[in-house]
Amino acid sequence: MNLSITIEERDGLDIVHAGGDLDVYTAPQLKAALDQIGLTEGTIVLDLSEVHFIDSTALGMLVAARQESRENAGEIRLVMDDPYLLKIFRITGFDSLFSIYPDIAGAITAV
């Protein structure tokens, strides 16, 4: 039930680092962090490289955040390399909704 969240700006992009479990208890914390920086025009890099568990509530929150961002001409890029998380995104088809990168540098430099 622990989730750590830090926010930084790098190369003009907001980067949200999350670590721990993303579930029904912690998803609202991540949503609050995304709301804090604003799901508006621009790109947010969401670093999930230190997240090793995600449940359906957190997945739903990510999809809703993506939709809100897109409605405001924004984009959310995910960073993850955990095979378990990648499999979940592939099985659910969410890998086609999000741009997923293995590292932050790739997410920042992507066009």
WOGI-V9205 format. One record per residue. N is the residue number from 1. PHI is phi in whole degrees, 0 to 359 (* if undefined). PSI is psi in whole degrees, -180 to 180 (999 if undefined). OMEGA is omega in whole degrees, 0 to 359 (NA if undefined). Layout:
((N:PHI:PSI:OMEGA) (N:PHI:PSI:OMEGA))
This chain:
((1:*:11:179) (2:261:139:177) (3:219:128:174) (4:255:140:181) (5:224:129:172) (6:229:151:181) (7:234:135:176) (8:219:163:173) (9:245:131:179) (10:217:131:179) (11:52:37:177) (12:79:5:180) (13:246:146:172) (14:278:130:178) (15:241:124:178) (16:251:119:178) (17:261:127:177) (18:238:140:178) (19:219:138:181) (20:118:-150:181) (21:258:135:174) (22:255:109:183) (23:213:-169:183) (24:303:-29:182) (25:275:-33:187) (26:256:-17:180) (27:304:-39:178) (28:298:-30:177) (29:294:-43:179) (30:292:-41:178) (31:299:-41:179) (32:297:-40:178) (33:294:-42:178) (34:295:-40:178) (35:294:-34:180) (36:299:-42:180) (37:273:-18:174) (38:93:123:178) (39:268:66:183) (40:240:-165:181) (41:308:135:180) (42:122:176:184) (43:250:136:173) (44:245:132:173) (45:260:120:180) (46:254:106:183) (47:274:107:179) (48:253:20:184) (49:294:-19:178) (50:255:12:175) (51:261:130:183) (52:237:3:176) (53:213:138:176) (54:216:135:180) (55:251:-180:185) (56:295:-32:178) (57:296:-45:180) (58:293:-39:176) (59:299:-44:178) (60:298:-40:178) (61:296:-41:179) (62:296:-42:179) (63:295:-42:178) (64:295:-40:178) (65:295:-40:177) (66:300:-46:180) (67:298:-45:179) (68:298:-43:179) (69:297:-46:181) (70:296:-36:179) (71:296:-22:179) (72:253:24:179) (73:62:31:178) (74:252:-178:181) (75:211:143:173) (76:243:122:176) (77:253:132:181) (78:261:143:173) (79:243:120:176) (80:199:148:177) (81:222:5:179) (82:287:122:182) (83:303:-35:179) (84:297:-49:179) (85:295:-43:179) (86:300:-39:179) (87:295:-43:179) (88:300:-45:180) (89:294:-36:179) (90:291:-46:181) (91:297:-40:182) (92:280:-12:184) (93:83:3:181) (94:289:-15:176) (95:293:-18:176) (96:270:-14:177) (97:274:-34:185) (98:248:148:167) (99:276:121:184) (100:243:132:182) (101:235:150:180) (102:282:-16:180) (103:209:164:184) (104:294:-39:181) (105:302:-42:179) (106:294:-38:179) (107:291:-35:180) (108:288:-43:186) (109:274:-7:181) (110:297:142:179) (111:265:999:NA))
